[in-house]
């Protein structure tokens, strides 16, 4: 397991602290970041949920992210994340939170309610255990969290046997790829709530089951973060809101 590209390219990372952690394979990680790059997603603030070894969040730091928050509930795994951050010299650009994902999301909500919200993330990475039955619930919760806003991106790793809705809460899926027994989906956070009714969510999950991996989905989405090479300006001001510039994913569809 290594850093694939960027400032720390080639650095080898410590592996999982036990069988409870299943780090994203380098091949899948590389495919994910290649897709994000193709969509002109260049995040400045990253949250890595279910961090495991920290491999995915560290990859984002190596590729130019300014700060990453790592959330990991297992104490031994959290220490592996800290060791990997120290090894890659990214410790001063990262915070490791030894807690579970739902507790971290509740903490973010409480901070927002008391007028001291956590910084908004351009990119949230989720690589939960494939067998976790709560994946759709947590995904929706992330999309409704004050950690994200319209234009933020949520990338989730999942099994091909897990059916995720194309639309849930404020999230709309714009891309999905499968490589062998591993898949990842990329969602865009939009302003409006897509669906609030459990039956609607179930229907969306059924509809998603028939979609082919890799299909480009909504053409109205915007690209968060800094401007990519050759793309038009996408800037963040006043709390990170996206403004200005042509919608990068619409550009891909128009080509």
C-alpha positions in Angstrom: 0.0 0.0 0.0 1.5 3.3 -1.1 0.8 6.9 -2.1 0.1 6.9 -5.8 0.6 10.5 -6.9 1.5 14.0 -5.7 3.9 15.3 -3.0 4.3 12.0 -1.2 4.2 9.8 -4.3 5.9 6.4 -3.7 5.7 6.6 0.1 4.8 3.2 1.5 2.1 3.2 4.2 1.6 1.0 7.2 -1.0 -1.7 6.7 -4.1 -2.4 8.8 -3.8 -3.0 12.5 -6.0 -6.1 12.4 -8.4 -8.0 10.3 -11.2 -5.5 11.2 -9.7 -3.0 8.7 -10.0 -3.5 4.9 -8.1 -0.7 3.2 -9.1 0.4 -0.3 -6.8 -1.3 -2.8 -4.3 0.9 -4.6 -6.0 0.1 -7.9 -9.4 1.2 -6.7 -7.9 4.3 -5.0 -6.1 5.3 -8.2 -9.3 4.8 -10.2 -11.3 7.0 -7.8 -8.8 9.8 -7.9 -8.5 9.6 -11.7 -12.3 10.0 -11.9 -12.3 12.9 -9.5 -9.6 14.6 -11.6 -11.6 14.0 -14.8 -14.5 15.7 -13.1 -12.2 18.7 -12.2 -12.7 18.0 -8.4 -9.6 19.4 -6.6 -10.6 19.5 -2.9 -9.0 21.8 -0.3 -10.8 20.4 2.7 -11.3 16.6 3.0 -13.1 14.4 5.6 -12.1 10.7 5.5 -14.8 8.7 7.3 -14.0 5.0 8.3 -10.4 6.1 7.8 -8.8 2.7 8.5 -5.1 3.2 7.6 -5.7 6.8 6.4 -4.6 5.8 2.9 -7.4 7.6 0.9 -7.2 10.8 2.9 -3.4 10.9 2.7 -3.7 10.5 -1.1 -5.9 13.6 -1.1 -3.3 15.5 0.9 -0.5 14.4 -1.4 -2.5 15.6 -4.4 -2.9 19.1 -2.9 -5.7 19.2 -0.3 -4.9 21.7 2.5 -6.4 19.8 5.4 -7.9 16.4 6.1 -10.0 15.1 9.1 -9.7 11.3 9.7 -12.5 9.6 11.6 -11.7 6.1 12.9 -13.4 4.3 15.8 -10.7 1.6 16.4 -7.9 2.8 18.6 -5.2 0.7 17.0 -6.3 1.8 13.5 -6.3 5.4 14.6 -2.7 5.0 15.7 -1.8 3.6 12.3 -3.4 6.7 10.7 -1.2 8.9 12.9 1.9 6.9 12.0 1.2 7.1 8.3 0.6 10.9 8.6 3.9 11.3 10.4 5.7 9.1 7.8 4.3 11.2 4.9 5.0 14.4 6.8 1.3 15.5 6.6 0.6 15.4 10.4 0.5 19.3 10.5 -2.3 19.3 7.8 -4.5 16.6 9.4 -6.6 15.9 12.5 -7.4 12.3 13.6 -10.7 11.8 15.5 -10.9 8.6 17.5 -14.6 8.1 17.4 -17.3 6.4 15.3 -18.8 8.0 12.2 -22.3 8.7 13.6 -20.9 10.3 16.7 -18.7 12.6 14.6 -21.7 13.6 12.5 -23.7 14.3 15.7 -20.8 16.4 16.9 -20.8 18.4 13.7 -24.5 19.0 14.1 -24.1 20.2 17.7 -21.3 22.6 16.7 -23.5 24.1 13.9 -26.5 24.4 16.3 -24.3 26.4 18.8 -23.0 28.7 16.1 -19.5 27.3 15.8 -19.7 24.9 12.8 -16.8 22.8 11.7 -15.2 23.8 8.3 -17.2 22.7 5.3 -15.6 19.8 3.3 -15.2 19.9 -0.4 -14.8 16.1 -0.4 -16.1 13.5 2.0 -14.6 10.0 1.5 -16.4 7.0 2.9 -15.0 3.5 2.8 -17.2 1.6 5.3 -17.2 -2.2 5.9 -18.9 -3.8 3.0 -21.2 -5.9 5.3 -22.4 -2.8 7.2 -26.3 -2.8 6.7 -26.4 0.9 7.8 -24.4 2.2 4.7 -27.5 3.8 3.0 -28.6 5.4 6.3 -25.1 6.8 7.0 -24.7 8.0 3.4 -28.0 10.0 3.6 -26.9 11.4 7.0 -23.6 12.6 5.5 -25.5 14.4 2.8 -27.7 16.2 5.3 -24.8 17.1 7.5 -23.5 20.7 8.0 -20.1 19.2 7.1 -21.2 19.6 3.4 -22.9 22.2 1.3 -24.2 22.5 -2.2 -21.3 21.6 -4.5 -19.5 19.3 -2.1 -18.7 15.8 -3.3 -19.2 12.5 -1.4 -17.2 9.4 -2.7 -18.1 6.0 -1.2 -16.6 2.6 -1.7 -19.0 -0.3 -1.6 -19.6 -3.9 -2.8 -21.2 -4.5 -6.1 -23.8 -6.4 -4.1 -24.8 -3.2 -2.2 -27.5 -1.2 -3.9 -27.3 2.5 -3.3 -29.9 5.0 -4.3 -29.2 7.4 -7.2 -30.8 10.1 -5.1 -31.0 10.3 -1.4 -31.5 13.4 0.8 -29.4 16.2 -0.8 -27.2 13.7 -2.7 -27.3 12.9 -6.4 -25.1 10.2 -7.8 -23.1 11.5 -10.8 -20.8 8.5 -11.4 -20.3 4.8 -10.5 -17.5 2.5 -11.3 -16.9 -1.2 -10.5 -13.6 -3.0 -10.6 -13.9 -6.7 -9.7 -15.4 -7.1 -6.3 -15.1 -3.3 -5.4 -17.2 -0.4 -6.5 -17.2 3.3 -5.7 -19.9 5.9 -6.3 -19.5 9.7 -6.5 -22.3 11.9 -5.3 -22.9 15.7 -5.6 -24.6 17.6 -2.8 -27.4 19.8 -4.1 -29.5 22.5 -2.5 -32.9 20.9 -2.6 -33.8 17.8 -0.7 -34.3 15.1 -3.2 -36.7 12.8 -1.2 -37.8 12.5 2.4 -40.2 9.6 2.2 -38.8 6.1 3.0 -40.9 4.6 0.2 -39.4 7.0 -2.3 -35.9 6.1 -1.1 -36.6 2.4 -1.5 -38.0 3.1 -5.0 -34.8 5.0 -5.9 -32.7 2.1 -4.6 -34.7 -0.3 -6.9 -34.2 2.1 -9.9 -30.5 2.3 -9.2 -30.1 -1.5 -9.4 -30.6 -1.4 -13.2 -28.0 1.2 -13.9 -24.7 0.3 -15.7 -21.5 1.2 -13.8 -19.8 4.3 -15.1 -22.9 6.0 -16.5 -22.7 9.8 -16.3 -25.7 11.0 -14.4 -27.1 14.5 -13.7 -25.7 17.2 -16.0 -26.4 20.2 -13.8 -23.8 19.6 -11.1 -20.9 21.9 -10.2 -17.3 21.2 -9.4 -16.0 22.2 -5.9 -12.5 23.2 -4.9 -9.8 24.9 -6.9 -9.7 25.3 -10.6 -8.2 22.4 -12.5 -5.7 22.8 -15.3 -7.5 24.0 -18.4 -10.9 24.5 -16.8 -12.8 27.7 -16.1 -12.6 29.3 -12.7 -14.5 27.7 -9.8 -13.9 29.7 -6.7 -15.0 29.4 -3.1 -15.8 32.4 -1.0 -17.6 33.2 2.2 -17.7 29.8 3.9 -16.7 27.9 0.9 -19.8 28.4 -1.3 -19.2 27.5 -5.0 -19.7 30.5 -7.3 -18.7 31.4 -10.8 -17.3 29.4 -13.7 -18.8 26.8 -16.1 -20.1 23.6 -14.5 -17.3 21.2 -15.1 -19.4 18.0 -15.2 -21.8 19.6 -17.7 -18.7 20.4 -19.8 -17.9 16.7 -20.0 -21.3 15.8 -21.2 -21.2 18.5 -23.9 -17.9 17.2 -25.3 
